């Protein structure tokens, strides 16, 4: 699933269909590089946000730490690919 690299929103579209420029409808970010998250990671991010809203801080912190480790691995891969 594709997401905005600035805010993580999946509410993104191509600015012009014939060009590879994307725009985020949540934060207004525009650019050519988008983050392609595995669906599993986005699901976990949403679970963390929900847990934080419900006051389950300890659970949210643990999930967030695990997800941050996965995100660091993804960032390393992207850097190796030249992004």
C-alpha positions as CSV (number, residue, x, y, z in Angstrom):
1,X,0.0,0.0,0.0
2,X,1.4,3.4,-0.9
3,X,1.6,6.1,1.7
4,X,2.9,9.7,2.1
5,X,6.5,9.8,3.3
6,X,5.7,12.9,5.5
7,X,2.6,12.0,7.4
8,X,2.1,8.3,6.6
9,X,-1.4,8.9,5.2
10,X,-2.7,6.5,2.4
11,X,-4.9,9.3,1.1
12,X,-2.5,10.1,-1.8
13,X,-3.1,10.4,-5.6
14,X,-1.1,11.3,-8.6
15,X,-1.2,15.0,-9.3
16,X,-1.2,14.4,-13.1
17,X,-2.0,10.9,-14.4
18,X,0.7,11.0,-17.0
19,X,3.5,12.1,-14.5
20,X,4.9,10.4,-11.5
21,X,4.2,13.3,-9.1
22,X,2.1,12.4,-6.1
23,X,0.1,14.6,-3.7
24,X,-1.0,13.9,-0.2
25,X,-4.6,15.0,0.6
26,X,-3.9,15.0,4.3
27,X,-0.8,17.2,4.7
28,X,-0.3,18.6,1.2
29,X,3.1,17.0,0.5
30,X,4.0,16.7,-3.2
31,X,6.8,14.7,-4.7
32,X,8.0,11.8,-6.7
33,X,9.0,9.3,-4.0
34,X,6.2,7.6,-2.1
35,X,6.6,4.9,0.6
36,X,5.2,1.5,-0.3
37,X,4.4,0.0,3.1
38,X,3.4,-3.6,3.5
39,X,-0.3,-3.7,4.4
40,X,0.7,-5.3,7.7
41,X,2.7,-2.2,8.8
42,X,-0.1,0.2,8.0
43,X,-2.5,-1.9,9.9
44,X,-0.2,-1.9,12.9
45,X,0.2,1.9,12.7
46,X,-3.6,2.3,12.8
47,X,-3.8,-0.1,15.8
48,X,-1.2,2.1,17.6
49,X,-3.2,5.3,17.0
50,X,-6.4,3.6,18.2
51,X,-4.7,2.3,21.3
52,X,-3.3,5.8,22.1
53,X,-6.8,7.3,21.7
54,X,-8.3,4.7,24.0
55,X,-5.7,5.3,26.7
56,X,-3.8,2.0,26.3
57,X,-0.4,3.8,26.4
58,X,1.7,0.8,27.4
59,X,0.3,-1.4,24.6
60,X,0.7,1.4,22.1
61,X,4.3,2.1,23.1
62,X,5.3,-1.6,22.7
63,X,3.7,-1.8,19.2
64,X,5.2,1.5,18.3
65,X,8.7,0.3,19.2
66,X,8.3,-2.9,17.1
67,X,7.1,-0.9,14.2
68,X,9.9,1.6,14.5
69,X,12.4,-1.2,14.2
70,X,10.7,-2.4,11.0
71,X,10.6,1.1,9.6
72,X,14.4,1.5,10.2
73,X,15.0,-1.6,8.2
74,X,12.7,-0.3,5.4
75,X,14.5,3.0,5.4
76,X,17.9,1.2,5.0
77,X,16.6,-0.7,2.1
78,X,15.3,2.5,0.4
79,X,18.7,4.2,0.9
80,X,20.5,1.2,-0.7
81,X,18.1,1.6,-3.7
82,X,19.0,5.3,-4.0
83,X,15.8,6.9,-2.5
